[in-house]
Amino acid sequence: MASNGPEQDLGTATANPPAPQMLAISTPPSFAALFFAPAAALKLRRIGLNATVLGPGDVALATGIARVACAAGKPGQLAIVERLYGQGADQPQLRVRKVQIATPGDPGTPLGLPVELASSTAKYPLEAAIAYVAQADTYVVVWSGDATSDGVWVQRFR
């Protein structure tokens, strides 16, 4: 593998930098980077192939989010798995929602209601991963076991 461009600064330096989550969106042609801010506010930044910011810059998507995982689906669609910040151990910790992005500055139109993962009640931070299976037009979410059972859980969404 060889680099086809120089390293580029996307302007994310803060005193407590968030972990970036990157995914590709094919329509309109661009990259989308999802960040969760130190203040637990999930933001979307659209970045073109030349690293220029598309649209109005950072667009706030949600608050109260501690972690995020995401996957691109059909053109312009993405699904987001959010770990909810400050929830009690008897409440679902992970939520999945799907959005459609039509223009570079679009924060995303929700597609359906969010789904809380019933097995994700835990006192401990949960890690989730999500992938899109194009042949079945399905998102697959996998997350760690909860406080009452060990193991790995999986659920599919369309």
N, C-alpha and C positions, 0 to 999 in steps of 0.2 A: 504494500500500500504506500502511496506517495502523496504528499500534500499538494493540493492544487491552488493554494492561496496562502497569504500571510496570516499570522495570528491577528485577531481583531478584538478590540475592547468594546464590549456591549454596554458599558456604563452601569455595572451592577455593584460597584464598590460601596459598602456601607460598613459601619462599625460592627455589625453582626450580619454578615451576608447570608441571604437565603440560599438554599440548595436549588439550582435550576433544574427544570424538567423540560426537555426539548422534544418536539415532535414535528413532523412534516405535514403540511396541508397542501393538497395539490391544486385547489381552486379557491380563491385566486392564487396564482403562483407565488408562493412565499414560504417562509418557515414561521412557525409560531413557537414561542418559548413561554412556558408557564412558570411563574415564580410564586412562592409564598413569602410574604414580607415578614420581617421580625415581629411586627405588630399583629401577626396572624391574619393578614388580609391577602387573599389570593389575587394576583394581578396577571393580566395577559399582556404580553408585548409581542407585536408582530414584527418580524425581522426579515427583510428581503435577502436575496442571495448575495448582495454586496454589503451586507451587514447594516444597511440603513434601516431606521425605524419606519415602519409603514403606519399611516394613520396618526392618531393624536398622541401616540406614546403609550404609556402604561394605562390599561383600562382595568378598573377594579371589578372583580368577578364575585367575590364573596368574602365574608368576614368569619372569624372563629375557626379558621382552618389551621391545623398544626402540620399536616403533611399532605402531599399531593402526588398522585400518579396519573398518567394520562396516556391516551392512545388515539391516533387518527383513524377514522373510519372511512365512510364514503366521502367524496370530495366535499370539503368544507365542514365536515362533522368531526367532533371529537368527544370522547367520553372521559370524565374526570372522576377519580376516586379520591375522596376527601376524608382525612382523619379529623374528626370534629374536636375542637379545642375546648377543654374544660368540662367535658361530659363526665357524668358519674359512671361507676363501674357497672351499674345495672341498666345503662342505656346503650343503644347501638353506637359504636364508635366510628364506623365507616359508612360513608354515603356515596352512591354512584349517581352521577347525572350526565346527561347527554345534551350537547348544544350544537347549533348550526351557525357557522360564521359565513356571512355573505360578502362583506367588504373588509378592507384592511383595518378600519377602526371599529368594527362591529364587536361588541363585547360578547356576542353569542346569544341566539334565541333558544330558550330551553325547549327541548323536544321531550315532552312527557314529564311526569312527576319524578322527583328524585326517589331513589330506592335505598333504604337503609338495610345493611347486611345484618340479618338477625343474629348470626353467630358471632358477631364481632364485639360483644360486650366484654370488656376486659379492663383491669386496672392498669395494664402495662401498655406502652406504645406498640401499636400494631403496624407491621409493614405490609403493604399491598402492592401487587403488580397487576398490570392490565395489558391485554393484547387484543388485536382485532383480527378476526379470521374472515377474509374477504369472501371466500367460497360459500360461507354460511351467513354472511352479513351479521355476524355475532361478535360481541365483545366477551372475553373471558377474563374474569377477575379471580385472582388467587391471593389469599391472605393467611397470616399465621394463626395458630390456635388461640383460643381465648382463655380466660381465667378458670373456667370449669372443665376444660378438656384440652388435651394436647393434640397436635396434628396440624394439618394444612387443609384449608377449606377452599372450595372453588364454586363459582356461580356464573351462569351465562346470561347475557342480556342482548336484546335486539333493539 
